[in-house]
């Protein structure tokens, strides 16, 4: 089953869009995953199946921002999407094996191309999977100066951590 986006209703139920205007609840996803073939990210109520393309979308960005108690404008969403496209082709499985960091043994990984030690610094408790698109978004929003650290040309987190892991 491929998931395009997730939404939370007023009662806190998380719904996943499986296409053609068909939505399923977390329990239905869990029931379908009885065989264990769906990869999950997150913990507690913030659990998301890995999206079929491994990338991010506007709904994921909004959800991550909300979960991290910050707001995000449409322009900022567009910038984050452009950065994901520029950095990884919006692919959570992307690894950079050619730049200076890679040559020093620290390749950047995932949809936003975090270097391991930077991701370790900014990740949120229980969201420490560098390959998870949601965990990378949480780490992005855990940078107190994320809005000024991200631009269409790329990004470099350097603000203080908002929520220590």
Phi, psi and omega in degrees: 000130178259142181242129182267326181195166178232152177215155178242130180274180185296341179266002177089004178284130178270129180245141179246134178277118179256012177102158179052041179060024177258125181242144178233155179273169177304318181298320178295323177294316178299316179300317180293330183274016182305332178278352176079022184264001177261130178275132183249149174238150174091186180208168180060221181282348180264065177246136182225140173288150175293133181288152188303325180265357179074359183268192179245163174218174185301321180294322177295319180296314179299316181296315180296318178298315179297315179299331182264013176058044175223163178251157181219130180275166176299321178297320178293322176300314179300321179294315179299317178297318179295321178295316178300319179294316181294315186287319189224003189069023184057045184236117182289346181263006183287138174228137182262113181251019186237339186276184183301317179301316180296318180298332178270006177090015181231069182293148175279148188223154171084185188297324179257004176057054173286140166279144187310311183291331176289317177298317179301325180290320187260349184298156180263147179310135180069011177227065188246024178265104183299338180275350181277125178299319179294318180296324176292321177295318177301317179296320176303309183285350176277352173277117184300337180247030184305320186296328178266347181273348183248137179210171182297338180275356181138206179193157178210100180295133178212007179276172177292155178286132180279318183230097181301142182288000000 
